[in-house]
Amino acid sequence: MHFVDLQSQFKELEQDIRSRIDTVLAHGKFIMGPEVYEFEEQLADFVGVKHAISCSSGTDALLMPLMALGIGQGDAVFTTTFSFIATAEVISLLGATPVFVDIDPKTFNIDPKQLNLAINAIRENSPSLYPIPHNNKTKPLKPKAIITVDLFGLPADYDSISHIANKENLYLLEDAAQGLGGVYKGKNSGSFGLMGATSFFPAKPLGCYGDGGAVLTDEDELAHIVKSLRTHGKGSEKYENVRIGLNARMDTLQAAILLPKLAVFRQELQSRQHIADEYTSLLDQASENIHTPFIPEGYSSAWAQYSILTYQRDKLQQRLKDSGIPSMVYYKKGLHQQKAYADLQYKKDDFPITQQISDKILSLPMHPYLQKDDLKRTTDTLVSCQV
Ligand SMILES: *Cc1c(COP(=O)(O)O)cnc(C)c1O
């Protein structure tokens, strides 16, 4: 059994993918070929934004919006501590400081109430109000931006967070690396902030065969800057450079691979929803000790992961492993506990909800091609372990 089964998808799409790759090999425009623009147009349509700017990875898709907004030294960027390192890494790469915030215990997304506390604590420069990072500069940090994460495919609480961003005059940026395909009140993941970032890492809901990502926005001027940043800060003419940028383009071959995958993505999202429903119904019937995912009213998840909570996490994971069933722990600890962030001097118990959840969380095999037998074998193994 696979945790994410890329081979089954390839078997379904093989002809289309191979013919798209052949076309690229024939025309030879490996950098910014026509498939890149075709994919960008279709992705913008899918998300419902004016601009989709493809790029080399989800991490670069997070980095470039911060660069475009001039985030740097002395700036505080608020984000969840319960995420993949890339969410915070890009803040630090620019010399700004991540200010971590604890999560909602049911959705695992950033908790708006605690976000408010963290913003106040930074404005007052007072660690007694909320745990804030150690700052060895003489000047207090300046609140600049919020990066939400649509964890496991579920959009964050954008009613509350957009309100906070407006009230506090902060840029709202969305890490939709896991979120693409998620929906809240008819709006798609990737479109909730000023700019959104998504990833096409192979195991993400929409994955390519290498690294890839995209920045999503309605803002013409910011889109223009991001396009410049991804090609060495280019100006209007070739070899004219107007800002310091990156080499962060998406390969034409990756765009060619993504096109047939995007064509079936809606269908695949339906399969993911169906599989999630099946997991939930089997587990809810059979066990009180396994908590299935909570999807609030009005939301739909892209089901990048199907994650349960259980006090016997390590035992269950071992039992699954013994039966040849893969599972993963996302995430074993909060970002504030990573060694890379030791200089921020956060304490382990600064974020108690993250601590609790990271001890109990377990992600089960999830992909659109998961067979019913495999799903049943997974839930049976989990349930038999409970009695
Ligand atoms: C995967 C991921 C990223 C980074 O994407 P890459 O394409 O691997 O650079 C960023 N944030 C989150 C939440 C992710 O899951």
The ligand as an SDF file (V2000), in Angstrom:
LIG
                    3D

 15 15  0  0  0  0  0  0  0  0999 V2000
    5.2140   21.4970    0.9070 C   0  0  0  0  0  0  0  0  0  0  0  0
    5.0230   22.7310    1.6820 C   0  0  0  0  0  0  0  0  0  0  0  0
    5.7530   23.9090    1.4140 C   0  0  0  0  0  0  0  0  0  0  0  0
    6.9090   23.9570    0.4650 C   0  0  0  0  0  0  0  0  0  0  0  0
    6.6770   23.5610   -0.8220 O   0  0  0  0  0  0  0  0  0  0  0  0
    7.8980   23.0490   -1.7320 P   0  0  0  0  0  0  0  0  0  0  0  0
    7.3030   22.9850   -3.0970 O   0  0  0  0  0  0  0  0  0  0  0  0
    8.3410   21.7310   -1.2130 O   0  0  0  0  0  0  0  0  0  0  0  0
    8.9820   24.0810   -1.6560 O   0  0  0  0  0  0  0  0  0  0  0  0
    5.4410   25.0470    2.1310 C   0  0  0  0  0  0  0  0  0  0  0  0
    4.4940   25.0370    3.0750 N   0  0  0  0  0  0  0  0  0  0  0  0
    3.7790   23.9340    3.3820 C   0  0  0  0  0  0  0  0  0  0  0  0
    2.7260   24.0240    4.4250 C   0  0  0  0  0  0  0  0  0  0  0  0
    4.0310   22.7430    2.7100 C   0  0  0  0  0  0  0  0  0  0  0  0
    3.3420   21.6410    3.0400 O   0  0  0  0  0  0  0  0  0  0  0  0
  1  2  1  0
  2  3  1  0
  2 14  2  0
  3  4  1  0
  3 10  2  0
  4  5  1  0
  5  6  1  0
  6  7  2  0
  6  8  1  0
  6  9  1  0
 10 11  1  0
 11 12  2  0
 12 13  1  0
 12 14  1  0
 14 15  1  0
M  END
$$$$
